[in-house]
Amino acid sequence: MTTDRGSERRAEPVAGVEVRPVAGHIGAEITGVDLAGDLDAAVVALIREAVLRRKVVFFRGQRLDHAGHVALARRFGEPVVLGRRGSASPPDHPAVETTADRLELGGRFGMEHEEWLDRRRHTLLRGWHCDHGARIDPPAATILRAETVPPYGGDTTWSNLAAAYAGLSAPVRAFADTLRAEHRLGVGYQSRPGDDAYLRHLLDHQVASVHPLVRVHPETGERVLYVNGYYVERIVDVSRPESAALLEMLLAQAVRPEYTVRFRWEPGSVAFWDNRATIHLAPSDNAHLGFPRTMHRVMLAGDVPVGVDGRPSEPVTGTEPGRW
Protein backbone atom coordinates (compact mmCIF):
# COMPACT_ATOMS: atom_id res chain seq x y z
CA MET A 1 0.00 0.00 0.00
CA THR A 2 1.69 3.14 -1.20
CA THR A 3 1.94 6.36 0.75
CA ASP A 4 4.17 9.42 1.14
CA ARG A 5 5.10 8.33 4.70
CA GLY A 6 2.45 10.70 5.94
CA SER A 7 1.22 8.14 8.46
CA GLU A 8 3.09 9.93 11.26
CA ARG A 9 0.53 12.73 11.06
CA ARG A 10 -3.22 12.36 11.17
CA ALA A 11 -5.20 12.75 7.96
CA GLU A 12 -7.45 15.77 7.76
CA PRO A 13 -11.05 15.18 8.92
CA VAL A 14 -13.66 14.74 6.19
CA ALA A 15 -17.17 16.03 6.72
CA GLY A 16 -19.65 13.20 7.22
CA VAL A 17 -16.95 10.52 7.53
CA GLU A 18 -16.24 8.96 10.93
CA VAL A 19 -13.53 6.51 12.03
CA ARG A 20 -14.65 4.69 15.18
CA PRO A 21 -12.19 2.33 16.93
CA VAL A 22 -13.81 -0.98 17.81
CA ALA A 23 -11.16 -2.61 20.03
CA GLY A 24 -8.35 -1.40 22.26
CA HIS A 25 -5.37 -2.13 20.01
CA ILE A 26 -6.80 -2.82 16.56
CA GLY A 27 -9.74 -2.22 14.27
CA ALA A 28 -12.02 0.66 13.34
CA GLU A 29 -15.32 1.00 11.55
CA ILE A 30 -15.52 3.76 8.96
CA THR A 31 -18.93 5.26 8.20
CA GLY A 32 -20.08 7.86 5.70
CA VAL A 33 -18.10 6.45 2.76
CA ASP A 34 -19.47 4.91 -0.44
CA LEU A 35 -16.60 2.72 -1.64
CA ALA A 36 -18.25 2.31 -5.05
CA GLY A 37 -18.26 6.07 -5.56
CA ASP A 38 -15.59 8.41 -6.83
CA LEU A 39 -13.51 8.82 -3.68
CA ASP A 40 -11.71 12.13 -3.47
CA ALA A 41 -8.11 12.47 -2.31
CA ALA A 42 -9.08 13.49 1.23
CA VAL A 43 -11.19 10.35 1.78
CA VAL A 44 -8.45 8.12 0.32
CA ALA A 45 -5.91 9.74 2.65
CA LEU A 46 -8.19 9.26 5.65
CA ILE A 47 -8.76 5.57 4.86
CA ARG A 48 -5.05 4.98 4.28
CA GLU A 49 -4.13 6.61 7.57
CA ALA A 50 -6.80 4.61 9.40
CA VAL A 51 -5.52 1.31 7.97
CA LEU A 52 -1.95 2.12 8.99
CA ARG A 53 -2.96 3.26 12.48
CA ARG A 54 -5.73 0.75 13.31
CA LYS A 55 -4.35 -2.12 11.11
CA VAL A 56 -7.80 -3.22 9.87
CA VAL A 57 -10.84 -1.11 9.03
CA PHE A 58 -14.41 -2.17 8.34
CA PHE A 59 -17.17 -0.78 6.15
CA ARG A 60 -20.78 -1.96 6.08
CA GLY A 61 -23.58 -1.76 3.54
CA GLN A 62 -21.32 -1.36 0.50
CA ARG A 63 -22.43 -2.06 -3.09
CA LEU A 64 -19.16 -3.04 -4.75
CA ASP A 65 -19.07 -5.34 -7.76
CA HIS A 66 -15.87 -6.95 -9.09
CA ALA A 67 -14.91 -3.95 -11.22
CA GLY A 68 -15.57 -1.55 -8.37
CA HIS A 69 -13.56 -3.71 -6.00
CA VAL A 70 -10.52 -3.56 -8.28
CA ALA A 71 -10.97 0.18 -8.87
CA LEU A 72 -11.05 0.75 -5.11
CA ALA A 73 -7.86 -1.27 -4.63
CA ARG A 74 -6.07 0.79 -7.29
CA ARG A 75 -6.59 3.92 -5.19
CA PHE A 76 -4.23 2.40 -2.61
CA GLY A 77 -1.69 0.38 -4.60
CA GLU A 78 -1.19 -2.13 -7.39
CA PRO A 79 -3.56 -5.14 -7.30
CA VAL A 80 -1.94 -8.56 -7.38
CA VAL A 81 -2.87 -10.78 -10.33
CA LEU A 82 -2.75 -14.41 -9.24
CA GLY A 83 -1.47 -16.95 -11.70
CA ARG A 84 -3.97 -19.58 -10.63
CA ARG A 85 -7.43 -19.36 -9.09
CA GLY A 86 -10.34 -21.75 -8.67
CA SER A 87 -13.48 -21.95 -10.77
CA ALA A 88 -15.51 -19.73 -8.42
CA SER A 89 -13.33 -16.70 -9.14
CA PRO A 90 -14.55 -14.36 -11.92
CA PRO A 91 -12.58 -15.13 -15.11
CA ASP A 92 -12.85 -11.57 -16.44
CA HIS A 93 -11.38 -9.98 -13.29
CA PRO A 94 -8.00 -11.67 -12.68
CA ALA A 95 -7.22 -9.54 -9.59
CA VAL A 96 -10.32 -10.85 -7.78
CA GLU A 97 -10.11 -14.16 -5.92
CA THR A 98 -13.28 -15.75 -4.60
CA THR A 99 -12.51 -17.51 -1.34
CA ALA A 100 -15.13 -20.18 -2.02
CA ASP A 101 -12.44 -21.59 -4.32
CA ARG A 102 -10.88 -23.06 -1.19
CA LEU A 103 -13.72 -25.55 -0.98
CA GLU A 104 -12.45 -27.17 -4.20
CA LEU A 105 -8.92 -27.81 -3.02
CA GLY A 106 -9.48 -30.92 -0.94
CA GLY A 107 -11.42 -32.59 -3.73
CA ARG A 108 -8.58 -32.00 -6.16
CA PHE A 109 -6.36 -34.13 -3.93
CA GLY A 110 -8.83 -36.86 -2.98
CA MET A 111 -10.05 -35.43 0.33
CA GLU A 112 -13.22 -33.91 1.66
CA HIS A 113 -12.70 -30.25 2.47
CA GLU A 114 -13.04 -30.87 6.21
CA GLU A 115 -10.23 -33.46 6.17
CA TRP A 116 -7.98 -31.21 4.11
CA LEU A 117 -8.56 -28.31 6.49
CA ASP A 118 -8.01 -30.47 9.57
CA ARG A 119 -4.68 -31.74 8.22
CA ARG A 120 -3.53 -28.16 7.64
CA ARG A 121 -4.77 -26.79 10.97
CA HIS A 122 -4.00 -29.47 13.48
CA THR A 123 -2.97 -27.09 16.29
CA LEU A 124 -4.81 -24.17 17.85
CA LEU A 125 -2.39 -21.58 16.42
CA ARG A 126 -1.83 -23.14 13.01
CA GLY A 127 -4.59 -21.27 11.20
CA TRP A 128 -3.29 -17.77 12.03
CA HIS A 129 -1.56 -16.26 9.01
CA CYS A 130 -0.81 -13.27 6.87
CA ASP A 131 -1.70 -13.66 3.20
CA HIS A 132 1.02 -15.41 1.15
CA GLY A 133 3.56 -15.14 3.94
CA ALA A 134 5.99 -17.61 2.36
CA ARG A 135 6.62 -15.23 -0.56
CA ILE A 136 9.65 -12.98 -0.61
CA ASP A 137 7.25 -10.02 -1.02
CA PRO A 138 3.96 -10.80 0.75
CA PRO A 139 1.04 -8.52 -0.17
CA ALA A 140 1.00 -5.13 1.52
CA ALA A 141 -2.73 -5.19 2.14
CA THR A 142 -5.91 -7.13 1.47
CA ILE A 143 -9.41 -5.84 0.73
CA LEU A 144 -12.06 -8.51 1.38
CA ARG A 145 -15.75 -8.08 0.67
CA ALA A 146 -18.67 -10.27 1.65
CA GLU A 147 -21.28 -11.35 -0.88
CA THR A 148 -23.11 -14.13 0.96
CA VAL A 149 -22.58 -14.93 4.64
CA PRO A 150 -24.18 -17.27 7.20
CA PRO A 151 -26.84 -15.80 9.47
CA TYR A 152 -24.48 -16.62 12.34
CA GLY A 153 -20.92 -17.90 12.56
CA GLY A 154 -18.24 -17.23 9.96
CA ASP A 155 -16.52 -14.32 11.77
CA THR A 156 -12.90 -13.38 11.00
CA THR A 157 -10.37 -12.34 13.66
CA TRP A 158 -7.27 -10.15 13.23
CA SER A 159 -4.33 -9.49 15.57
CA ASN A 160 -2.03 -6.44 15.72
CA LEU A 161 1.58 -7.63 15.43
CA ALA A 162 3.03 -4.21 16.25
CA ALA A 163 1.16 -4.20 19.57
CA ALA A 164 2.27 -7.79 20.19
CA TYR A 165 5.91 -6.77 19.71
CA ALA A 166 5.54 -3.75 21.97
CA GLY A 167 3.98 -5.98 24.62
CA LEU A 168 7.09 -8.15 24.94
CA SER A 169 9.56 -7.38 27.71
CA ALA A 170 12.54 -5.27 26.66
CA PRO A 171 15.11 -8.14 26.86
CA VAL A 172 12.90 -10.41 24.73
CA ARG A 173 12.32 -7.64 22.20
CA ALA A 174 16.07 -7.11 21.92
CA PHE A 175 16.63 -10.85 21.42
CA ALA A 176 13.83 -11.17 18.84
CA ASP A 177 15.31 -8.24 16.89
CA THR A 178 18.34 -10.42 16.07
CA LEU A 179 16.45 -13.47 14.79
CA ARG A 180 15.24 -14.63 11.39
CA ALA A 181 12.76 -17.35 10.50
CA GLU A 182 12.02 -19.52 7.49
CA HIS A 183 8.45 -19.22 6.18
CA ARG A 184 7.36 -22.11 3.97
CA LEU A 185 4.15 -23.10 2.21
CA GLY A 186 2.50 -26.16 3.74
CA VAL A 187 4.30 -26.09 7.09
CA GLY A 188 2.89 -28.62 9.51
CA TYR A 189 0.60 -30.38 7.02
CA GLN A 190 -0.20 -33.82 8.42
CA SER A 191 0.05 -36.23 5.50
CA ARG A 192 -2.34 -39.09 4.82
CA PRO A 193 -1.14 -42.69 5.11
CA GLY A 194 0.20 -44.05 1.83
CA ASP A 195 0.19 -41.93 -1.28
CA ASP A 196 -0.83 -38.33 -0.57
CA ALA A 197 -1.50 -36.22 -3.67
CA TYR A 198 -1.55 -32.95 -1.72
CA LEU A 199 1.83 -33.68 -0.12
CA ARG A 200 3.28 -34.39 -3.56
CA HIS A 201 1.80 -31.11 -4.77
CA LEU A 202 3.45 -29.22 -1.89
CA LEU A 203 6.81 -30.82 -2.57
CA ASP A 204 6.57 -30.02 -6.28
CA HIS A 205 5.50 -26.39 -5.71
CA GLN A 206 7.58 -25.26 -2.76
CA VAL A 207 7.57 -21.59 -1.79
CA ALA A 208 9.88 -20.47 1.02
CA SER A 209 11.66 -17.33 2.25
CA VAL A 210 13.70 -16.31 5.26
CA HIS A 211 12.15 -13.22 6.86
CA PRO A 212 13.27 -11.19 9.86
CA LEU A 213 11.45 -12.22 13.01
CA VAL A 214 10.95 -8.52 13.69
CA ARG A 215 10.05 -6.51 10.62
CA VAL A 216 10.34 -2.73 10.38
CA HIS A 217 7.13 -1.46 8.82
CA PRO A 218 8.06 0.42 5.63
CA GLU A 219 5.47 3.17 6.15
CA THR A 220 5.00 3.65 9.89
CA GLY A 221 8.48 2.66 11.07
CA GLU A 222 6.93 0.39 13.73
CA ARG A 223 8.60 -2.85 14.68
CA VAL A 224 6.34 -5.81 13.97
CA LEU A 225 6.54 -9.31 15.47
CA TYR A 226 6.57 -11.08 12.12
CA VAL A 227 5.29 -14.53 13.06
CA ASN A 228 2.30 -16.65 12.10
CA GLY A 229 1.18 -20.20 12.65
CA TYR A 230 0.59 -21.20 9.06
CA TYR A 231 3.87 -20.38 7.30
CA VAL A 232 6.68 -20.23 9.90
CA GLU A 233 8.80 -23.37 9.59
CA ARG A 234 11.50 -22.57 12.13
CA ILE A 235 13.76 -19.87 13.52
CA VAL A 236 17.06 -20.23 11.72
CA ASP A 237 20.49 -20.51 13.38
CA VAL A 238 19.06 -22.13 16.51
CA SER A 239 18.32 -25.78 17.22
CA ARG A 240 14.95 -27.31 16.38
CA PRO A 241 13.94 -27.67 20.06
CA GLU A 242 14.97 -24.06 20.76
CA SER A 243 13.05 -22.89 17.70
CA ALA A 244 9.92 -24.78 18.73
CA ALA A 245 9.96 -23.31 22.23
CA LEU A 246 10.59 -19.77 21.00
CA LEU A 247 7.86 -19.97 18.38
CA GLU A 248 5.34 -21.34 20.87
CA MET A 249 5.99 -18.36 23.12
CA LEU A 250 5.98 -15.76 20.33
CA LEU A 251 2.88 -17.12 18.60
CA ALA A 252 1.00 -17.14 21.90
CA GLN A 253 2.07 -13.52 22.37
CA ALA A 254 1.01 -12.58 18.84
CA VAL A 255 -2.59 -13.70 19.32
CA ARG A 256 -3.27 -12.65 22.90
CA PRO A 257 -6.94 -11.60 23.01
CA GLU A 258 -6.16 -7.99 23.92
CA TYR A 259 -4.36 -7.55 20.58
CA THR A 260 -7.27 -8.90 18.51
CA VAL A 261 -10.55 -7.82 16.98
CA ARG A 262 -13.34 -10.08 15.69
CA PHE A 263 -15.67 -8.98 12.92
CA ARG A 264 -19.17 -10.27 12.19
CA TRP A 265 -19.80 -10.15 8.48
CA GLU A 266 -22.94 -9.00 6.70
CA PRO A 267 -23.62 -8.98 2.95
CA GLY A 268 -21.90 -5.85 1.63
CA SER A 269 -19.33 -5.69 4.44
CA VAL A 270 -15.74 -4.84 3.49
CA ALA A 271 -12.56 -5.33 5.54
CA PHE A 272 -9.32 -3.61 4.54
CA TRP A 273 -6.22 -4.66 6.45
CA ASP A 274 -2.48 -4.09 6.56
CA ASN A 275 -1.06 -7.52 5.73
CA ARG A 276 2.40 -6.44 6.95
CA ALA A 277 1.30 -5.70 10.52
CA THR A 278 -1.47 -8.23 11.16
CA ILE A 279 -2.26 -11.90 11.08
CA HIS A 280 -5.80 -13.18 10.79
CA LEU A 281 -7.81 -16.31 11.46
CA ALA A 282 -10.45 -17.46 9.02
CA PRO A 283 -13.55 -18.98 10.61
CA SER A 284 -13.88 -22.68 11.35
CA ASP A 285 -17.27 -22.59 13.10
CA ASN A 286 -19.55 -22.48 10.07
CA ALA A 287 -18.76 -25.50 7.86
CA HIS A 288 -21.18 -27.78 9.72
CA LEU A 289 -24.02 -25.24 9.47
CA GLY A 290 -24.59 -25.72 5.76
CA PHE A 291 -24.93 -22.01 4.95
CA PRO A 292 -23.05 -20.55 1.98
CA ARG A 293 -20.23 -18.09 2.59
CA THR A 294 -18.93 -16.30 -0.51
CA MET A 295 -16.20 -13.69 -0.13
CA HIS A 296 -14.05 -11.87 -2.70
CA ARG A 297 -10.58 -10.47 -2.10
CA VAL A 298 -8.12 -8.22 -3.88
CA MET A 299 -4.55 -8.00 -2.58
CA LEU A 300 -2.12 -5.13 -3.06
CA ALA A 301 1.47 -5.79 -4.12
CA GLY A 302 3.97 -5.58 -1.28
CA ASP A 303 7.68 -5.15 -0.79
CA VAL A 304 10.48 -7.28 0.61
CA PRO A 305 10.50 -7.16 4.44
CA VAL A 306 13.47 -5.53 6.18
CA GLY A 307 14.66 -6.30 9.69
CA VAL A 308 15.87 -4.07 12.49
CA ASP A 309 19.46 -4.51 11.24
CA GLY A 310 18.51 -3.32 7.75
CA ARG A 311 18.83 -6.78 6.17
CA PRO A 312 16.06 -7.70 3.73
CA SER A 313 14.37 -11.06 3.53
CA GLU A 314 15.96 -13.71 1.33
CA PRO A 315 14.16 -16.09 -1.05
CA VAL A 316 14.78 -19.79 -0.51
CA THR A 317 12.76 -21.38 -3.30
CA GLY A 318 9.83 -20.74 -5.61
CA THR A 319 9.54 -16.97 -5.17
CA GLU A 320 10.95 -13.72 -6.50
CA PRO A 321 9.77 -10.13 -6.06
CA GLY A 322 6.82 -9.14 -8.23
CA ARG A 323 6.41 -12.53 -9.89
CA TRP A 324 3.18 -14.34 -9.09
C-alpha positions in Angstrom: 0.0 0.0 0.0 1.7 3.1 -1.2 1.9 6.4 0.8 4.2 9.4 1.1 5.1 8.3 4.7 2.5 10.7 5.9 1.2 8.1 8.5 3.1 9.9 11.3 0.5 12.7 11.1 -3.2 12.4 11.2 -5.2 12.8 8.0 -7.4 15.8 7.8 -11.0 15.2 8.9 -13.7 14.7 6.2 -17.2 16.0 6.7 -19.7 13.2 7.2 -17.0 10.5 7.5 -16.2 9.0 10.9 -13.5 6.5 12.0 -14.6 4.7 15.2 -12.2 2.3 16.9 -13.8 -1.0 17.8 -11.2 -2.6 20.0 -8.4 -1.4 22.3 -5.4 -2.1 20.0 -6.8 -2.8 16.6 -9.7 -2.2 14.3 -12.0 0.7 13.3 -15.3 1.0 11.5 -15.5 3.8 9.0 -18.9 5.3 8.2 -20.1 7.9 5.7 -18.1 6.5 2.8 -19.5 4.9 -0.4 -16.6 2.7 -1.6 -18.3 2.3 -5.0 -18.3 6.1 -5.6 -15.6 8.4 -6.8 -13.5 8.8 -3.7 -11.7 12.1 -3.5 -8.1 12.5 -2.3 -9.1 13.5 1.2 -11.2 10.4 1.8 -8.5 8.1 0.3 -5.9 9.7 2.7 -8.2 9.3 5.7 -8.8 5.6 4.9 -5.0 5.0 4.3 -4.1 6.6 7.6 -6.8 4.6 9.4 -5.5 1.3 8.0 -1.9 2.1 9.0 -3.0 3.3 12.5 -5.7 0.8 13.3 -4.3 -2.1 11.1 -7.8 -3.2 9.9 -10.8 -1.1 9.0 -14.4 -2.2 8.3 -17.2 -0.8 6.2 -20.8 -2.0 6.1 -23.6 -1.8 3.5 -21.3 -1.4 0.5 -22.4 -2.1 -3.1 -19.2 -3.0 -4.7 -19.1 -5.3 -7.8 -15.9 -6.9 -9.1 -14.9 -4.0 -11.2 -15.6 -1.5 -8.4 -13.6 -3.7 -6.0 -10.5 -3.6 -8.3 -11.0 0.2 -8.9 -11.1 0.7 -5.1 -7.9 -1.3 -4.6 -6.1 0.8 -7.3 -6.6 3.9 -5.2 -4.2 2.4 -2.6 -1.7 0.4 -4.6 -1.2 -2.1 -7.4 -3.6 -5.1 -7.3 -1.9 -8.6 -7.4 -2.9 -10.8 -10.3 -2.8 -14.4 -9.2 -1.5 -17.0 -11.7 -4.0 -19.6 -10.6 -7.4 -19.4 -9.1 -10.3 -21.7 -8.7 -13.5 -22.0 -10.8 -15.5 -19.7 -8.4 -13.3 -16.7 -9.1 -14.6 -14.4 -11.9 -12.6 -15.1 -15.1 -12.8 -11.6 -16.4 -11.4 -10.0 -13.3 -8.0 -11.7 -12.7 -7.2 -9.5 -9.6 -10.3 -10.8 -7.8 -10.1 -14.2 -5.9 -13.3 -15.7 -4.6 -12.5 -17.5 -1.3 -15.1 -20.2 -2.0 -12.4 -21.6 -4.3 -10.9 -23.1 -1.2 -13.7 -25.6 -1.0 -12.5 -27.2 -4.2 -8.9 -27.8 -3.0 -9.5 -30.9 -0.9 -11.4 -32.6 -3.7 -8.6 -32.0 -6.2 -6.4 -34.1 -3.9 -8.8 -36.9 -3.0 -10.1 -35.4 0.3 -13.2 -33.9 1.7 -12.7 -30.2 2.5 -13.0 -30.9 6.2 -10.2 -33.5 6.2 -8.0 -31.2 4.1 -8.6 -28.3 6.5 -8.0 -30.5 9.6 -4.7 -31.7 8.2 -3.5 -28.2 7.6 -4.8 -26.8 11.0 -4.0 -29.5 13.5 -3.0 -27.1 16.3 -4.8 -24.2 17.8 -2.4 -21.6 16.4 -1.8 -23.1 13.0 -4.6 -21.3 11.2 -3.3 -17.8 12.0 -1.6 -16.3 9.0 -0.8 -13.3 6.9 -1.7 -13.7 3.2 1.0 -15.4 1.1 3.6 -15.1 3.9 6.0 -17.6 2.4 6.6 -15.2 -0.6 9.6 -13.0 -0.6 7.2 -10.0 -1.0 4.0 -10.8 0.8 1.0 -8.5 -0.2 1.0 -5.1 1.5 -2.7 -5.2 2.1 -5.9 -7.1 1.5 -9.4 -5.8 0.7 -12.1 -8.5 1.4 -15.7 -8.1 0.7 -18.7 -10.3 1.6 -21.3 -11.3 -0.9 -23.1 -14.1 1.0 -22.6 -14.9 4.6 -24.2 -17.3 7.2 -26.8 -15.8 9.5 -24.5 -16.6 12.3 -20.9 -17.9 12.6 -18.2 -17.2 10.0 -16.5 -14.3 11.8 -12.9 -13.4 11.0 -10.4 -12.3 13.7 -7.3 -10.2 13.2 -4.3 -9.5 15.6 -2.0 -6.4 15.7 1.6 -7.6 15.4 3.0 -4.2 16.3 1.2 -4.2 19.6 2.3 -7.8 20.2 5.9 -6.8 19.7 5.5 -3.7 22.0 4.0 -6.0 24.6 7.1 -8.2 24.9 9.6 -7.4 27.7 12.5 -5.3 26.7 15.1 -8.1 26.9 12.9 -10.4 24.7 12.3 -7.6 22.2 16.1 -7.1 21.9 16.6 -10.8 21.4 13.8 -11.2 18.8 15.3 -8.2 16.9 18.3 -10.4 16.1 16.4 -13.5 14.8 15.2 -14.6 11.4 12.8 -17.3 10.5 12.0 -19.5 7.5 8.5 -19.2 6.2 7.4 -22.1 4.0 4.2 -23.1 2.2 2.5 -26.2 3.7 4.3 -26.1 7.1 2.9 -28.6 9.5 0.6 -30.4 7.0 -0.2 -33.8 8.4 0.1 -36.2 5.5 -2.3 -39.1 4.8 -1.1 -42.7 5.1 0.2 -44.0 1.8 0.2 -41.9 -1.3 -0.8 -38.3 -0.6 -1.5 -36.2 -3.7 -1.6 -33.0 -1.7 1.8 -33.7 -0.1 3.3 -34.4 -3.6 1.8 -31.1 -4.8 3.4 -29.2 -1.9 6.8 -30.8 -2.6 6.6 -30.0 -6.3 5.5 -26.4 -5.7 7.6 -25.3 -2.8 7.6 -21.6 -1.8 9.9 -20.5 1.0 11.7 -17.3 2.2 13.7 -16.3 5.3 12.1 -13.2 6.9 13.3 -11.2 9.9 11.5 -12.2 13.0 11.0 -8.5 13.7 10.0 -6.5 10.6 10.3 -2.7 10.4 7.1 -1.5 8.8 8.1 0.4 5.6 5.5 3.2 6.2 5.0 3.6 9.9 8.5 2.7 11.1 6.9 0.4 13.7 8.6 -2.8 14.7 6.3 -5.8 14.0 6.5 -9.3 15.5 6.6 -11.1 12.1 5.3 -14.5 13.1 2.3 -16.7 12.1 1.2 -20.2 12.7 0.6 -21.2 9.1 3.9 -20.4 7.3 6.7 -20.2 9.9 8.8 -23.4 9.6 11.5 -22.6 12.1 13.8 -19.9 13.5 17.1 -20.2 11.7 20.5 -20.5 13.4 19.1 -22.1 16.5 18.3 -25.8 17.2 14.9 -27.3 16.4 13.9 -27.7 20.1 15.0 -24.1 20.8 13.1 -22.9 17.7 9.9 -24.8 18.7 10.0 -23.3 22.2 10.6 -19.8 21.0 7.9 -20.0 18.4 5.3 -21.3 20.9 6.0 -18.4 23.1 6.0 -15.8 20.3 2.9 -17.1 18.6 1.0 -17.1 21.9 2.1 -13.5 22.4 1.0 -12.6 18.8 -2.6 -13.7 19.3 -3.3 -12.6 22.9 -6.9 -11.6 23.0 -6.2 -8.0 23.9 -4.4 -7.5 20.6 -7.3 -8.9 18.5 -10.6 -7.8 17.0 -13.3 -10.1 15.7 -15.7 -9.0 12.9 -19.2 -10.3 12.2 -19.8 -10.1 8.5 -22.9 -9.0 6.7 -23.6 -9.0 2.9 -21.9 -5.9 1.6 -19.3 -5.7 4.4 -15.7 -4.8 3.5 -12.6 -5.3 5.5 -9.3 -3.6 4.5 -6.2 -4.7 6.5 -2.5 -4.1 6.6 -1.1 -7.5 5.7 2.4 -6.4 6.9 1.3 -5.7 10.5 -1.5 -8.2 11.2 -2.3 -11.9 11.1 -5.8 -13.2 10.8 -7.8 -16.3 11.5 -10.4 -17.5 9.0 -13.5 -19.0 10.6 -13.9 -22.7 11.4 -17.3 -22.6 13.1 -19.6 -22.5 10.1 -18.8 -25.5 7.9 -21.2 -27.8 9.7 -24.0 -25.2 9.5 -24.6 -25.7 5.8 -24.9 -22.0 5.0 -23.1 -20.6 2.0 -20.2 -18.1 2.6 -18.9 -16.3 -0.5 -16.2 -13.7 -0.1 -14.0 -11.9 -2.7 -10.6 -10.5 -2.1 -8.1 -8.2 -3.9 -4.6 -8.0 -2.6 -2.1 -5.1 -3.1 1.5 -5.8 -4.1 4.0 -5.6 -1.3 7.7 -5.1 -0.8 10.5 -7.3 0.6 10.5 -7.2 4.4 13.5 -5.5 6.2 14.7 -6.3 9.7 15.9 -4.1 12.5 19.5 -4.5 11.2 18.5 -3.3 7.8 18.8 -6.8 6.2 16.1 -7.7 3.7 14.4 -11.1 3.5 16.0 -13.7 1.3 14.2 -16.1 -1.0 14.8 -19.8 -0.5 12.8 -21.4 -3.3 9.8 -20.7 -5.6 9.5 -17.0 -5.2 10.9 -13.7 -6.5 9.8 -10.1 -6.1 6.8 -9.1 -8.2 6.4 -12.5 -9.9 3.2 -14.3 -9.1 
